[in-house]
Amino acid sequence: MKDYDNAVAFLGQWGRFQLIFFFLLCSTIVPNGFGAFTLIFLTDVPSHQCLVSDTNITEDWHKSIIPVKMVNGKPELSSCSRYRLDVVRNLSALGYIPGRDVNLTDLEQENCVDGWSYSKDIYESTVVSEFDLVCSDQWKQPFTTLIFFLGVVFGSFFSGQLSDRYGRKLVLFVTMAVQTVFVFVQAFATSWVVFIILLFINGLAQINYLAALVLGAEVLTGNERIFFSSLGSCLAFAIGYMMLPLFAYFLRDWKSLLYALSVPSVVFIPLWWFVPESPRWLISQGRVEEAEAILRKAAKWNKVQAPNAIFEDCSAETHSKEQYTVLDLLRLSSVRVTTPIVCLMSFSLCAGYFGLSFNVAQLSADPYISCFLAALVEIPGYISSWVALRYLPRRLSLIGCFLLGALPLFFIQLVPENLSNLSLTLELVGKYAFTTGISLIFAYVAELYPTVLRNTATGICMAVSRIGSCASPFVLNLRVYFTYLPYIILGSLAVLSAFATLFLPESFKQPLPETIQQVEEREKKYILKIPCLICMKSVI
């Protein structure tokens, strides 16, 4: 409502009600920190070779039956082939010694027809070892991650409609319950197909994060709302992310890990009885008495007196009679340059964020420490974004994030292989930059668009960012062709986005635009005046 903040001003700031609500709502976000990052451990690939179960060959032939291949200039045992077992069996029976009596390079090879044996040095089992997602089925590894993110994308499309129709609180806790059930049930998957179907549904339920953000933004006011949206919710997510490697370290079997990760959500679901529905949503549904009852209870918690009629003078917001659609983001001259640029920025940030998050675990012999460090670096990232939102221009902040994220990705190619810790440090710097940028971009998008287009633009921006997360596992998979190709792609996208940011207007310390005319006036005042921009506009 238009006068809502004034109507609830009697509650004050950071009273007992706001503090309890803040921490309870943040706690519901903690399980989202597991989310996609669980796949770091579930889909990690243990060292593996062809299984050789035949006991009718000598020890020498057992040691030599796996071919040696050169990988990045180093000899490694083949993961997907062996010398033909029937030939080896005959040579062993004749008493031939491999390498002395027989030139191994002359022997015919075959695929791992009997399956694989997996190393248990790091994991007892993963989804990869359970369903043999290696060699000819290696494509299923990134596809598994893609399925989860597709679930998140589809869930995002329906989250707003569900929350508007059934309420923020109901959607929040129902989706938490769905997450709990399907994380637990995933452990009983009997095939890879069943597993990814359950994983997709789990991705759909990740919209509880969005429901929590909306609920917090509507219940809290002023500085409370800013602190929750820009820092509190993000730190709760980071705490869950940091808990994940701790669970995975002690539970190295993928099924046990899923059992354990379903527990926190079970603990938080009873918070239903303590977290209130959004009074704003109740009022929009005509349930004013229920909204007032919540606020009177809050007044008792804060030990203040509520007025007799809290919403007596409140009036609904008046909306423009003219309706706008997604196509208007490209049709209207004031935003048709802005829209493709913010989409590019969102895609680059999300692809870089998830790409580095998944890749960091591959850089160290201990994926648990690497994952924890990748989670830990998010805390200064979120704090930096909060500081930047308060004190720094938006364009300068985002350009800095893109360049700081890109430079380590280009420099990492120069690091010698024996300095793995330096490579890890560079990736963490990049991860810090992309984390900060993601926290900034959605606030910036909301400031760039007028009220009549703001919700649509934010939705498009979020959808494109989800496409970036879907692309990240496939970008990482390109390292099988060239080790540094993922870094080059992600770094180049970041540099391109930094340059594109120059074409956007500045919104720092400016009031939110209400009309398209206000956007046009601000664009003329703040946008960088260079011939290239004029050419772009004339073409569009």
Secondary structure, DSSP 8 states (H G I E B T S, - for coil): -TTHHHHTGGG-SS-HHHHHHHHHHHHHHGGGGTGGGHHHHHT----EEE-----SS-HHHHHHSS-EEEETTEEEE-SSEEE-HHHHHHHHHTT--BTTTB-GGGS-EEE-TT-EEE--SS-SB-HHHHHT--GGGTTHHHHHHHHHHHHHHHHHHHHHHHHHHH-HHHHHHHHHHHHHHHHHHHTT--SHHHHHHHHHHHHHGGGHHHHHHHHHHHHS-HHHHHHIIIIIHHHHHHHHHHHHHHHHHH--BHHHHHHHHTHHHHHHGGGGGTS---HHHHHHTT-HHHHHHHHHHHHHHHT----S-TTTT-------SS---TTHHHHSTTTTTHHHHHHHHHHHHHHHHHHHHHHHTTSSS-HHHHHHHHHHTHHHHHHHHHHHHHHS-HHHHHHHHHHHHHHHHHHGGGS-TT-HHHHHHHHHHHHHHHHHHHHHHHHHHHHHS-HHHHHHHHHHHHHHHHHHHHHHHHHHHGGGT-TTHHHHHHHHHHHHHHHHHTTS---TT-----SHHHHHHHHHHHS---HHHHHHHHH-
